[in-house]
Amino acid sequence: MLVRFDYGKSGLMADLPDKNLIGVLGIKAAPPIANAADAVNSALLTPVGTAPLPLLAAGKRSACIVICDITRPVPNKTLLPPVLRILEEAGITRDAITILIATGTHRPNLGAELDQLVGEDIAAAYKVVNHHCKRGDEQVYLGVSPEGVPVYLDRDYCEAELRITIGLIEPHFMAGYSGGRKLIMPGIAAFETIQNWHCPRFLESPLAAAGVVDKNPVHSESVAIAKMCSPDIILDVTLDENNCITGIFAGDLEQAWLEGVRFAAEHNSALISRRADIVVTSCAGSPLDATFYQAVKGMVGAIPAVKQGGTIIIAAECEEGLGSPDFASLLLDTDDLDAFVRHISQPGIFLSEEWEVEELAKAVNHASITCVTSGIVPETLARCFVSPARSIEEAVESALMKHGDMATILAIPRGPYVIPRPLYV
């Protein structure tokens, strides 16, 4: 059976053997919203749990709008114009509006990427800046979180009289779902804050997983930190396989986001009757599969669908290579993933980008990983605890030799955007 996997911007076709394929897991279709710009405007005028945006903006002299970075396909060109128009109609001048890119620990987005993120007109007319997590003078100290995390958030955001976030609700392999509070924590948090949050005492919980919100310590701590300087209103959307808007959720940090999560959960879950010997998946294509760092999300997302000791085959373009220099050096300098996790679990040990290596360890300890990519040479991949393959077909053939001619295969073409929900105990 020919299956198209999200890979880069063009996708990747693979011929999977019919006798082995027991399912292709995908998103439950939701109709795109017609006249999305009008619908966004309506949501801002009738938000959940907050006053309408025009009332929130009335009398304010400055505003900060937090948006996702280039790794998320948020339709800012549709979402930003209604927000900006309402702010200016309320009397907030353009030079008093900051659009802040929530980079977390990711690299800044510059040049043509700004046009891609917000559109050329907005990039030229408004102040669009990146969050820099390691610049101490750009952060404000807000105290200590309920779990003892020192909280520093971006000064542009904290000092604005009106605070807004614009994001995307999709499955997230640590925090349950993205969007909402994640625009703040880790989106615009300082490096020290992120390090103390992205650590084993939160991440090693079995509830720190895709699709899990209740009692998820990563989610709970993110909410607690975001509420220390809460946005006045959030604007989150859900998207279909073509990145068209299927849901719009505006309002209170928690109430509106949870409404969006309930909608997303109905469409992103895929029931499976049994785990497969082999799972073929992706990292959801561009922009998410630009690095091996991001590809780890696809590996971890496939864990519920594959047997212990099985094989995960992931296709990720990785056009930017492994990821940040910190992540690349940390990964390539690691010889033993279990020893690495034990090391970072010690009190007071914090290593830059440690969390993604920790998540990789979860996938590697559950299954063998084979990576199909054009962006990283095989010699480097072999040092990343995965096996390189030139094509999905080659990887499947190798996995069948390992697991047997009648081994079962599940395909997850959109990778971490789909949450496998086992029916088995």
GINORWO-V680691 format. One record per residue. SS is DSSP state (2 for helix, 1 for strand, 0 for the rest). OMEGA is omega as a letter, one per 20 degrees, with the letter a starting at -180 (none if undefined). Layout:
BEGIN
ss: {SS & SS}
omega: {OMEGA & OMEGA}
END
This chain:
BEGIN
ss: {0 & 1 & 1 & 1 & 1 & 0 & 0 & 0 & 0 & 0 & 0 & 1 & 1 & 1 & 1 & 0 & 0 & 0 & 0 & 0 & 1 & 1 & 1 & 1 & 0 & 0 & 0 & 0 & 0 & 0 & 0 & 0 & 0 & 0 & 0 & 2 & 2 & 2 & 2 & 2 & 2 & 2 & 2 & 2 & 2 & 0 & 0 & 1 & 0 & 0 & 0 & 0 & 2 & 2 & 2 & 2 & 2 & 0 & 0 & 0 & 0 & 0 & 1 & 1 & 1 & 1 & 1 & 1 & 0 & 0 & 0 & 0 & 0 & 0 & 0 & 2 & 2 & 2 & 2 & 2 & 2 & 2 & 2 & 2 & 2 & 2 & 2 & 2 & 2 & 0 & 0 & 0 & 0 & 2 & 2 & 2 & 1 & 1 & 1 & 1 & 1 & 1 & 0 & 0 & 0 & 0 & 0 & 0 & 0 & 0 & 0 & 2 & 2 & 2 & 2 & 2 & 2 & 2 & 0 & 2 & 2 & 2 & 2 & 2 & 2 & 0 & 1 & 1 & 1 & 1 & 0 & 0 & 0 & 0 & 0 & 2 & 2 & 2 & 1 & 1 & 1 & 1 & 1 & 1 & 0 & 0 & 0 & 0 & 0 & 1 & 1 & 1 & 1 & 1 & 2 & 2 & 2 & 2 & 0 & 0 & 0 & 1 & 1 & 1 & 1 & 1 & 1 & 1 & 0 & 0 & 1 & 1 & 0 & 0 & 0 & 1 & 1 & 0 & 0 & 2 & 2 & 2 & 2 & 0 & 0 & 0 & 0 & 0 & 1 & 0 & 2 & 2 & 2 & 2 & 2 & 2 & 2 & 0 & 0 & 2 & 2 & 2 & 2 & 0 & 0 & 0 & 0 & 0 & 0 & 0 & 0 & 0 & 0 & 0 & 0 & 0 & 2 & 2 & 2 & 2 & 2 & 2 & 2 & 2 & 2 & 2 & 2 & 2 & 2 & 0 & 0 & 0 & 1 & 1 & 1 & 1 & 1 & 1 & 1 & 0 & 0 & 0 & 0 & 0 & 1 & 1 & 1 & 1 & 1 & 1 & 1 & 0 & 0 & 0 & 2 & 2 & 2 & 2 & 2 & 2 & 2 & 2 & 2 & 2 & 2 & 2 & 2 & 2 & 1 & 1 & 1 & 1 & 0 & 0 & 0 & 1 & 1 & 1 & 1 & 1 & 1 & 1 & 0 & 0 & 0 & 0 & 0 & 2 & 2 & 2 & 0 & 2 & 2 & 2 & 2 & 2 & 2 & 2 & 2 & 2 & 2 & 0 & 2 & 2 & 2 & 1 & 1 & 1 & 1 & 1 & 1 & 1 & 1 & 1 & 1 & 0 & 0 & 0 & 0 & 0 & 0 & 0 & 0 & 0 & 2 & 2 & 2 & 2 & 2 & 2 & 2 & 2 & 0 & 0 & 0 & 0 & 2 & 2 & 2 & 2 & 2 & 2 & 2 & 2 & 0 & 0 & 0 & 0 & 0 & 0 & 0 & 0 & 0 & 2 & 2 & 2 & 2 & 2 & 2 & 2 & 2 & 2 & 2 & 2 & 2 & 2 & 1 & 1 & 1 & 1 & 1 & 1 & 0 & 0 & 0 & 0 & 0 & 2 & 2 & 2 & 2 & 2 & 2 & 2 & 0 & 0 & 1 & 1 & 1 & 0 & 0 & 2 & 2 & 2 & 2 & 2 & 2 & 2 & 2 & 2 & 2 & 2 & 2 & 0 & 0 & 0 & 0 & 0 & 1 & 1 & 1 & 1 & 0 & 0 & 2 & 2 & 2 & 0 & 1 & 1 & 1 & 1 & 0 & 0 & 0}
omega: {r & r & r & r & r & a & a & r & a & a & a & r & r & r & a & a & a & a & a & a & a & r & r & a & a & r & r & a & r & a & r & r & r & a & a & a & r & a & r & r & r & r & r & r & r & a & r & r & r & r & r & a & r & r & r & a & a & r & r & a & a & a & r & r & a & r & r & r & a & a & a & a & a & a & a & a & r & a & a & a & r & r & a & r & a & r & a & r & r & r & r & a & a & a & r & r & r & r & a & a & a & a & a & r & a & r & r & r & a & r & a & r & r & r & r & a & a & a & a & a & a & r & a & a & a & r & r & a & r & r & r & a & a & r & a & a & r & a & r & r & a & a & a & a & r & a & r & r & r & a & r & r & a & a & a & a & a & a & r & r & r & a & a & r & r & a & a & r & r & r & r & a & r & a & a & r & r & r & r & a & a & r & r & a & k & a & a & r & r & a & a & r & a & a & a & r & r & a & a & a & r & a & a & r & r & r & r & a & r & r & a & r & a & r & r & a & r & r & a & a & r & r & a & a & r & a & r & r & a & r & r & r & r & r & a & r & r & a & r & a & r & a & r & a & r & r & r & a & a & r & a & a & a & a & a & a & r & r & r & r & r & r & a & a & r & a & a & a & r & a & r & a & r & r & a & r & a & r & r & a & r & r & r & r & a & j & a & a & a & a & r & r & a & a & r & r & r & r & a & a & a & a & a & a & a & r & r & a & r & a & r & r & a & r & a & a & r & a & r & r & a & a & a & r & r & a & a & a & r & a & a & r & a & r & a & a & r & r & r & a & r & a & a & r & r & r & r & r & r & r & a & r & a & a & a & r & r & r & r & r & r & a & a & r & a & a & r & a & r & a & r & a & r & a & a & a & a & a & r & r & a & r & a & r & r & r & r & r & a & a & r & a & r & r & r & r & r & a & r & r & a & a & r & a & a & r & a & a & r & r & r & a & a & r & a & r & a & r & r & r & a & r & a & r & none}
END
